[in-house]
Amino acid sequence: MNLKALFLSLLSLLALLSLCHGEVVELTDATFEHETQASTGMTTGSWFILFKAEQCAHCKKLKPDFERLSNDELLLERGIVFSSVDVPSNRVTSARFNVKGFPVLHYLHKGRLYKYKGQRSHDALRTFLLETVETLPGSPIPDPISGMTVFVRELMSAGQELMDAVQGENGMVGLAILGMVVVFFGLVVVIIGMFFWPSKNDKKKKK
């Protein structure tokens, strides 16, 4: 390889690094495990993850400090990758980490999960990543879950909310809603039965 080709290759490499430098990686249900390798050894580094929503005012307020941290040379040298997950559009990942609001900050480091609960300021977050986290025990990183698991959890949660409404101050309203849900599912079962349950004539033909 001549010097000109080597020089061009170095320029291309520097350009690529400049694009990656300070980037906040957007994670989705489809890419989360592949990118972070959270349940398979975390060979891609430590991940500081912001669970957010576009309409969340607190998330918007945190965004500049989070992006500023992603450009911090010392944090980059530690191998920390900054990323975000849009909660409303990534329900599986959010349910896996039991995220029910936003903003929520989780740090995946050396196979452990560290939930940030301090002030959402640049200095406080930086201190947490560089110092505080090393004094904490952390917890196991949750295993990946399926979309069906999320559906069952949400169904159970909705059922619990209905029961709370029945037993609460608005008991009659909750009871009425519960009755409507029961009737609805009853109609669904009847309709499915009409289409899929064999009729008497079909049974006679089989005989």
Backbone as CSV, one residue per row, in Angstrom:
resi,resn,N_x,N_y,N_z,CA_x,CA_y,CA_z,C_x,C_y,C_z
1,MET,0.852,-1.198,0.000,0.000,0.000,0.000,0.885,1.244,0.000
2,ASN,0.637,2.165,-0.952,1.456,3.367,-0.995,1.008,4.375,0.047
3,LEU,1.781,5.429,0.184,1.503,6.428,1.228,0.185,7.139,0.996
4,LYS,-0.154,7.398,-0.264,-1.413,8.102,-0.566,-2.611,7.269,-0.139
5,ALA,-2.573,5.979,-0.450,-3.675,5.094,-0.073,-3.784,4.976,1.448
6,LEU,-2.632,4.898,2.115,-2.619,4.826,3.573,-3.195,6.087,4.192
7,PHE,-2.837,7.223,3.620,-3.333,8.511,4.110,-4.854,8.601,3.967
8,LEU,-5.360,8.152,2.801,-6.810,8.186,2.567,-7.542,7.244,3.515
9,SER,-6.920,6.088,3.799,-7.538,5.143,4.732,-7.619,5.727,6.134
10,LEU,-6.564,6.431,6.543,-6.555,7.068,7.867,-7.604,8.158,7.954
11,LEU,-7.758,8.926,6.861,-8.782,9.974,6.839,-10.178,9.369,6.958
12,SER,-10.403,8.263,6.261,-11.709,7.596,6.328,-11.987,7.091,7.733
13,LEU,-10.939,6.532,8.373,-11.088,6.034,9.740,-11.399,7.162,10.707
14,LEU,-10.710,8.279,10.561,-10.956,9.433,11.424,-12.354,9.984,11.220
15,ALA,-12.810,9.994,9.994,-14.167,10.473,9.703,-15.206,9.579,10.367
16,LEU,-14.949,8.261,10.297,-15.869,7.318,10.928,-15.897,7.495,12.440
17,LEU,-14.717,7.674,13.027,-14.645,7.870,14.481,-15.319,9.158,14.901
18,SER,-15.230,10.179,14.095,-15.855,11.465,14.432,-17.366,11.354,14.412
19,LEU,-17.886,10.480,13.529,-19.330,10.281,13.496,-19.814,9.535,14.716
20,CYS,-18.985,8.558,15.156,-19.378,7.739,16.314,-19.143,8.468,17.627
21,HIS,-18.204,9.397,17.644,-17.820,10.077,18.873,-18.988,10.885,19.427
22,GLY,-19.348,10.583,20.662,-20.385,11.355,21.311,-21.787,11.036,20.846
23,GLU,-21.959,9.967,20.119,-23.273,9.625,19.597,-24.127,8.982,20.687
24,VAL,-25.402,9.386,20.759,-26.362,8.717,21.631,-27.082,7.685,20.768
25,VAL,-26.871,6.410,21.075,-27.413,5.328,20.258,-28.888,5.112,20.594
26,GLU,-29.730,5.128,19.578,-31.161,4.892,19.774,-31.424,3.392,19.719
27,LEU,-31.867,2.823,20.843,-32.136,1.391,20.929,-33.627,1.111,20.793
28,THR,-33.950,-0.030,20.205,-35.340,-0.455,20.042,-35.488,-1.884,20.541
29,ASP,-36.722,-2.373,20.552,-36.946,-3.770,20.929,-36.153,-4.709,20.019
30,ALA,-36.047,-4.334,18.749,-35.379,-5.196,17.768,-33.858,-5.178,17.901
31,THR,-33.298,-4.072,18.397,-31.837,-3.929,18.416,-31.215,-3.997,19.804
32,PHE,-32.008,-3.924,20.844,-31.469,-3.776,22.202,-30.479,-4.879,22.568
33,GLU,-30.897,-6.116,22.463,-30.039,-7.211,22.906,-28.813,-7.367,22.004
34,HIS,-29.015,-7.163,20.706,-27.902,-7.284,19.770,-26.839,-6.223,20.040
35,GLU,-27.278,-5.003,20.317,-26.334,-3.900,20.537,-25.649,-4.001,21.900
36,THR,-26.428,-4.229,22.954,-25.873,-4.199,24.313,-25.274,-5.531,24.742
37,GLN,-25.800,-6.628,24.181,-25.400,-7.977,24.610,-25.549,-8.116,26.128
38,ALA,-26.621,-7.541,26.636,-26.825,-7.463,28.088,-26.915,-8.829,28.758
39,SER,-27.485,-9.802,28.083,-27.652,-11.124,28.711,-26.616,-12.142,28.248
40,THR,-25.644,-11.698,27.440,-24.665,-12.649,26.906,-23.221,-12.226,27.134
41,GLY,-22.982,-11.380,28.127,-21.596,-11.065,28.454,-21.166,-9.624,28.314
42,MET,-21.968,-8.795,27.626,-21.689,-7.360,27.506,-20.279,-7.082,26.988
43,THR,-19.964,-7.627,25.834,-18.645,-7.387,25.246,-18.585,-6.067,24.491
44,THR,-19.712,-5.387,24.379,-19.738,-4.114,23.647,-19.557,-2.903,24.557
45,GLY,-19.181,-3.116,25.815,-18.943,-2.011,26.727,-20.031,-1.866,27.769
46,SER,-19.954,-0.783,28.531,-20.973,-0.465,29.531,-21.969,0.508,28.901
47,TRP,-23.243,0.335,29.231,-24.298,1.123,28.582,-25.072,1.946,29.607
48,PHE,-25.101,3.253,29.377,-25.925,4.149,30.191,-27.153,4.478,29.352
49,ILE,-28.315,4.038,29.829,-29.528,4.061,29.006,-30.571,5.014,29.581
50,LEU,-31.070,5.877,28.735,-32.138,6.805,29.093,-33.444,6.297,28.506
51,PHE,-34.369,5.914,29.374,-35.715,5.544,28.939,-36.549,6.823,28.931
52,LYS,-37.095,7.163,27.775,-37.719,8.474,27.610,-38.990,8.376,26.775
53,ALA,-39.622,9.532,26.615,-40.758,9.675,25.703,-40.685,11.071,25.091
54,GLU,-41.094,11.177,23.849,-40.958,12.439,23.129,-41.747,13.570,23.792
55,GLN,-42.920,13.254,24.346,-43.774,14.300,24.915,-43.415,14.643,26.357
56,CYS,-42.414,13.968,26.913,-42.047,14.163,28.323,-41.188,15.419,28.497
57,ALA,-41.686,16.375,29.276,-40.964,17.635,29.493,-39.670,17.410,30.268
58,HIS,-39.687,16.511,31.253,-38.475,16.228,32.039,-37.401,15.575,31.171
59,CYS,-37.832,14.752,30.210,-36.880,14.115,29.293,-36.198,15.165,28.420
60,LYS,-36.986,16.120,27.945,-36.437,17.187,27.109,-35.443,18.044,27.895
61,LYS,-35.742,18.256,29.167,-34.850,19.045,30.012,-33.532,18.310,30.262
62,LEU,-33.604,16.986,30.366,-32.412,16.169,30.634,-31.545,15.979,29.390
63,LYS,-32.136,16.043,28.223,-31.448,15.714,26.973,-30.122,16.446,26.768
64,PRO,-30.024,17.782,26.962,-28.740,18.461,26.739,-27.612,17.938,27.630
65,ASP,-27.899,17.693,28.906,-26.877,17.169,29.815,-26.476,15.750,29.420
66,PHE,-27.448,14.956,28.989,-27.157,13.582,28.581,-26.259,13.572,27.344
67,GLU,-26.558,14.422,26.388,-25.735,14.508,25.173,-24.350,15.076,25.488
68,ARG,-24.292,15.989,26.420,-22.996,16.541,26.828,-22.127,15.448,27.451
69,LEU,-22.734,14.591,28.256,-21.998,13.478,28.865,-21.469,12.520,27.800
70,SER,-22.233,12.359,26.735,-21.816,11.430,25.682,-20.578,11.919,24.945
71,ASN,-20.198,13.176,25.151,-18.989,13.738,24.550,-17.836,13.867,25.544
72,ASP,-18.045,13.386,26.752,-17.031,13.499,27.790,-15.891,12.516,27.510
73,GLU,-14.692,13.018,27.348,-13.548,12.191,26.971,-13.267,11.080,27.984
74,LEU,-13.343,11.413,29.270,-13.030,10.423,30.293,-14.057,9.298,30.306
75,LEU,-15.332,9.645,30.127,-16.377,8.631,30.087,-16.226,7.738,28.861
76,LEU,-15.851,8.346,27.752,-15.626,7.560,26.534,-14.448,6.618,26.701
77,GLU,-13.409,7.090,27.395,-12.242,6.245,27.643,-12.600,5.051,28.522
78,ARG,-13.619,5.227,29.377,-14.065,4.125,30.244,-14.906,3.104,29.466
79,GLY,-15.169,3.393,28.194,-15.950,2.463,27.378,-17.446,2.550,27.607
80,ILE,-17.918,3.706,28.063,-19.349,3.884,28.332,-20.055,4.340,27.061
81,VAL,-21.102,3.603,26.699,-21.916,3.942,25.540,-23.215,4.580,26.028
82,PHE,-23.557,5.721,25.469,-24.782,6.419,25.858,-25.880,6.083,24.857
83,SER,-27.041,5.752,25.380,-28.129,5.322,24.509,-29.472,5.726,25.092
84,SER,-30.510,5.596,24.285,-31.858,5.933,24.738,-32.861,4.939,24.172
85,VAL,-33.971,4.797,24.875,-35.066,3.927,24.452,-36.358,4.721,24.548
86,ASP,-37.107,4.771,23.457,-38.407,5.429,23.478,-39.417,4.448,24.080
87,VAL,-39.900,4.760,25.269,-40.732,3.819,26.024,-42.042,3.466,25.317
88,PRO,-42.836,4.453,24.857,-44.124,4.105,24.250,-44.021,3.182,23.037
89,SER,-42.950,3.285,22.258,-42.837,2.484,21.041,-41.962,1.233,21.216
90,ASN,-41.457,1.019,22.436,-40.626,-0.156,22.708,-41.067,-0.786,24.023
91,ARG,-42.253,-1.372,23.990,-42.879,-1.864,25.205,-42.177,-3.104,25.771
92,VAL,-41.600,-3.931,24.903,-40.973,-5.161,25.375,-39.739,-4.853,26.225
93,THR,-38.858,-3.991,25.705,-37.660,-3.619,26.457,-38.024,-2.877,27.736
94,SER,-39.002,-1.988,27.645,-39.426,-1.226,28.825,-40.000,-2.148,29.896
95,ALA,-40.770,-3.145,29.472,-41.330,-4.101,30.434,-40.241,-4.975,31.021
96,ARG,-39.249,-5.320,30.222,-38.138,-6.146,30.712,-37.450,-5.488,31.898
97,PHE,-37.292,-4.158,31.826,-36.622,-3.428,32.905,-37.628,-2.753,33.851
98,ASN,-38.892,-3.152,33.713,-39.949,-2.666,34.606,-40.037,-1.137,34.620
99,VAL,-39.892,-0.544,33.450,-39.977,0.912,33.322,-41.437,1.302,33.144
100,LYS,-41.946,2.090,34.068,-43.353,2.485,34.032,-43.537,3.990,33.888
101,GLY,-42.441,4.724,33.880,-42.512,6.175,33.705,-41.275,6.641,32.977
102,PHE,-41.067,7.928,32.961,-39.881,8.487,32.316,-39.675,9.920,32.801
103,PRO,-38.418,10.378,32.776,-37.223,9.645,32.366,-36.736,8.670,33.443
104,VAL,-36.171,7.561,32.983,-35.552,6.566,33.850,-34.155,6.298,33.310
105,LEU,-33.176,6.229,34.209,-31.783,6.010,33.805,-31.264,4.704,34.397
106,HIS,-30.808,3.811,33.523,-30.231,2.538,33.944,-28.811,2.433,33.398
107,TYR,-27.937,1.861,34.213,-26.547,1.664,33.797,-26.243,0.176,33.815
108,LEU,-25.884,-0.373,32.663,-25.488,-1.775,32.550,-23.975,-1.831,32.535
109,HIS,-23.414,-2.452,33.573,-21.959,-2.391,33.766,-21.455,-3.695,34.370
110,LYS,-20.536,-4.353,33.660,-19.920,-5.605,34.138,-20.970,-6.650,34.515
111,GLY,-21.979,-6.765,33.675,-22.997,-7.784,33.884,-23.984,-7.488,34.990
112,ARG,-24.019,-6.247,35.483,-24.950,-5.857,36.550,-25.774,-4.650,36.128
113,LEU,-26.914,-4.500,36.761,-27.808,-3.373,36.498,-27.761,-2.403,37.668
114,TYR,-27.529,-1.125,37.344,-27.513,-0.064,38.355,-28.575,0.968,37.986
115,LYS,-29.537,1.141,38.886,-30.618,2.089,38.638,-30.265,3.440,39.250
116,TYR,-30.224,4.458,38.400,-29.860,5.792,38.897,-31.078,6.447,39.536
117,LYS,-30.895,6.943,40.773,-31.998,7.559,41.516,-31.643,8.943,42.053
118,GLY,-30.527,9.497,41.573,-30.097,10.795,42.080,-30.629,11.961,41.263
119,GLN,-29.999,13.110,41.438,-30.393,14.306,40.711,-30.065,14.147,39.229
120,ARG,-30.941,14.663,38.389,-30.729,14.543,36.953,-29.974,15.769,36.428
121,SER,-28.734,15.913,36.902,-27.887,17.017,36.465,-26.592,16.450,35.895
122,HIS,-25.887,17.230,35.094,-24.664,16.770,34.454,-23.640,16.278,35.471
123,ASP,-23.363,17.096,36.482,-22.330,16.750,37.464,-22.708,15.522,38.280
124,ALA,-23.984,15.432,38.674,-24.425,14.294,39.481,-24.345,12.995,38.680
125,LEU,-24.736,13.046,37.424,-24.674,11.862,36.576,-23.227,11.437,36.316
126,ARG,-22.361,12.402,36.107,-20.953,12.114,35.841,-20.292,11.464,37.072
127,THR,-20.597,12.005,38.252,-20.052,11.445,39.491,-20.542,10.017,39.700
128,PHE,-21.800,9.782,39.375,-22.372,8.440,39.502,-21.611,7.448,38.629
129,LEU,-21.343,7.819,37.385,-20.681,6.918,36.449,-19.211,6.684,36.783
130,LEU,-18.548,7.719,37.263,-17.107,7.622,37.510,-16.757,7.116,38.906
131,GLU,-17.640,7.371,39.871,-17.291,7.046,41.250,-18.341,6.202,41.983
132,THR,-19.567,6.717,42.060,-20.583,6.107,42.916,-20.890,4.671,42.552
133,VAL,-20.983,4.392,41.253,-21.408,3.059,40.828,-20.480,1.955,41.330
134,GLU,-19.202,2.278,41.516,-18.248,1.271,41.990,-18.468,0.890,43.448
135,THR,-19.263,1.682,44.169,-19.544,1.390,45.577,-20.885,0.675,45.763
136,LEU,-21.608,0.454,44.677,-22.943,-0.132,44.747,-22.911,-1.607,44.335
137,PRO,-23.800,-2.422,44.919,-23.816,-3.852,44.580,-24.469,-4.140,43.229
138,GLY,-25.414,-3.289,42.823,-26.125,-3.543,41.589,-27.065,-4.728,41.734
139,SER,-27.701,-5.098,40.646,-28.612,-6.239,40.641,-28.468,-6.985,39.318
140,PRO,-28.946,-8.229,39.259,-28.834,-8.985,38.002,-29.601,-8.289,36.875
141,ILE,-29.062,-8.349,35.681,-29.749,-7.792,34.521,-30.902,-8.723,34.148
142,PRO,-32.122,-8.209,34.020,-33.261,-9.073,33.684,-33.064,-9.780,32.345
143,ASP,-33.542,-11.002,32.272,-33.476,-11.747,31.018,-34.450,-11.154,30.005
144,PRO,-34.174,-11.341,28.724,-35.122,-10.864,27.698,-36.479,-11.531,27.878
145,ILE,-37.535,-10.814,27.511,-38.888,-11.364,27.599,-39.551,-11.285,26.225
146,SER,-40.649,-12.002,26.076,-41.358,-12.042,24.800,-42.503,-11.042,24.785
147,GLY,-42.998,-10.770,23.592,-44.147,-9.882,23.457,-45.376,-10.439,24.150
148,MET,-45.529,-11.781,24.162,-46.667,-12.410,24.837,-46.605,-12.164,26.334
149,THR,-45.405,-12.205,26.913,-45.251,-11.929,28.342,-45.709,-10.506,28.657
150,VAL,-45.348,-9.558,27.795,-45.767,-8.174,27.975,-47.288,-8.070,27.917
151,PHE,-47.906,-8.763,26.954,-49.367,-8.733,26.798,-50.053,-9.269,28.046
152,VAL,-49.549,-10.395,28.577,-50.146,-11.001,29.774,-50.012,-10.056,30.969
153,ARG,-48.827,-9.426,31.110,-48.614,-8.488,32.224,-49.575,-7.310,32.143
154,GLU,-49.751,-6.766,30.945,-50.639,-5.622,30.779,-52.085,-6.015,31.022
155,LEU,-52.441,-7.238,30.617,-53.797,-7.725,30.853,-54.058,-7.886,32.345
156,MET,-53.083,-8.439,33.060,-53.217,-8.598,34.507,-53.282,-7.241,35.198
157,SER,-52.481,-6.284,34.718,-52.486,-4.947,35.293,-53.830,-4.265,35.088
158,ALA,-54.393,-4.445,33.881,-55.704,-3.857,33.601,-56.776,-4.486,34.485
159,GLY,-56.659,-5.810,34.685,-57.607,-6.498,35.558,-57.521,-6.013,36.991
160,GLN,-56.292,-5.779,37.471,-56.096,-5.290,38.826,-56.668,-3.892,38.987
161,GLU,-56.486,-3.056,37.948,-57.038,-1.698,37.997,-58.564,-1.726,38.049
162,LEU,-59.164,-2.659,37.322,-60.620,-2.801,37.352,-61.096,-3.233,38.738
163,MET,-60.384,-4.185,39.347,-60.760,-4.638,40.678,-60.603,-3.519,41.700
164,ASP,-59.533,-2.721,41.550,-59.335,-1.583,42.447,-60.475,-0.583,42.297
165,ALA,-60.927,-0.394,41.046,-62.030,0.547,40.801,-63.322,0.040,41.429
166,VAL,-63.540,-1.284,41.353,-64.748,-1.874,41.949,-64.742,-1.704,43.457
167,GLN,-63.561,-1.868,44.071,-63.458,-1.821,45.524,-63.264,-0.410,46.060
168,GLY,-63.012,0.559,45.180,-62.731,1.924,45.609,-63.970,2.771,45.757
169,GLU,-63.736,4.098,45.780,-64.833,5.044,45.981,-65.824,5.003,44.820
170,ASN,-65.324,4.789,43.602,-66.190,4.725,42.430,-66.551,3.271,42.117
171,GLY,-67.001,2.571,43.145,-67.261,1.150,43.001,-68.290,0.823,41.940
172,MET,-69.365,1.587,41.874,-70.425,1.311,40.906,-69.931,1.505,39.487
173,VAL,-69.115,2.547,39.290,-68.556,2.794,37.960,-67.627,1.654,37.558
174,GLY,-66.766,1.262,38.478,-65.851,0.158,38.207,-66.595,-1.137,37.925
175,LEU,-67.672,-1.377,38.700,-68.468,-2.588,38.498,-69.125,-2.578,37.125
176,ALA,-69.593,-1.400,36.713,-70.213,-1.285,35.396,-69.201,-1.571,34.287
177,ILE,-67.984,-1.027,34.434,-66.934,-1.267,33.439,-66.572,-2.741,33.392
178,LEU,-66.462,-3.360,34.572,-66.137,-4.782,34.652,-67.210,-5.611,33.960
179,GLY,-68.477,-5.231,34.180,-69.578,-5.942,33.537,-69.516,-5.827,32.022
180,MET,-69.168,-4.624,31.527,-69.046,-4.418,30.083,-67.926,-5.273,29.493
181,VAL,-66.818,-5.371,30.235,-65.687,-6.190,29.768,-66.100,-7.653,29.695
182,VAL,-66.801,-8.141,30.716,-67.253,-9.534,30.734,-68.196,-9.809,29.566
183,VAL,-69.124,-8.886,29.321,-70.073,-9.047,28.207,-69.337,-9.055,26.874
184,PHE,-68.356,-8.168,26.749,-67.585,-8.073,25.502,-66.870,-9.386,25.202
185,PHE,-66.176,-9.915,26.219,-65.451,-11.159,26.007,-66.411,-12.332,25.787
186,GLY,-67.582,-12.254,26.407,-68.588,-13.284,26.177,-69.050,-13.290,24.734
187,LEU,-69.262,-12.092,24.172,-69.665,-11.983,22.772,-68.576,-12.500,21.846
188,VAL,-67.317,-12.186,22.191,-66.198,-12.672,21.376,-66.178,-14.196,21.342
189,VAL,-66.368,-14.816,22.509,-66.387,-16.280,22.588,-67.528,-16.848,21.761
190,VAL,-68.717,-16.228,21.833,-69.883,-16.703,21.070,-69.624,-16.605,19.576
191,ILE,-69.053,-15.471,19.138,-68.774,-15.276,17.708,-67.757,-16.293,17.205
192,ILE,-66.711,-16.504,18.001,-65.709,-17.504,17.616,-66.331,-18.889,17.539
193,GLY,-67.217,-19.182,18.499,-67.884,-20.481,18.504,-68.767,-20.690,17.284
194,MET,-69.427,-19.620,16.830,-70.300,-19.713,15.655,-69.519,-20.087,14.403
195,PHE,-68.293,-19.608,14.324,-67.480,-19.842,13.127,-66.682,-21.142,13.184
196,PHE,-66.283,-21.533,14.375,-65.346,-22.654,14.477,-65.929,-23.904,15.142
197,TRP,-67.023,-23.748,15.882,-67.602,-24.922,16.539,-68.445,-25.694,15.527
198,PRO,-68.252,-26.992,15.375,-68.999,-27.758,14.357,-70.496,-27.790,14.669
199,SER,-71.309,-27.597,13.637,-72.758,-27.614,13.805,-73.264,-29.049,13.925
200,LYS,-74.549,-29.208,14.250,-75.135,-30.539,14.377,-75.133,-31.264,13.048
201,ASN,-75.378,-30.517,11.950,-75.379,-31.123,10.630,-74.009,-31.672,10.268
202,ASP,-72.952,-30.894,10.642,-71.591,-31.352,10.372,-71.292,-32.637,11.129
203,LYS,-71.774,-32.689,12.381,-71.541,-33.887,13.192,-72.233,-35.104,12.568
204,LYS,-73.507,-34.884,12.031,-74.246,-35.992,11.417,-73.538,-36.484,10.175
205,LYS,-72.967,-35.520,9.380,-72.265,-35.899,8.163,-71.040,-36.756,8.465
206,LYS,-70.352,-36.394,9.549,-69.166,-37.166,9.925,-69.524,-38.578,10.320
207,LYS,-70.759,-38.736,10.946,-71.210,-40.064,11.323,-71.571,-40.885,10.089
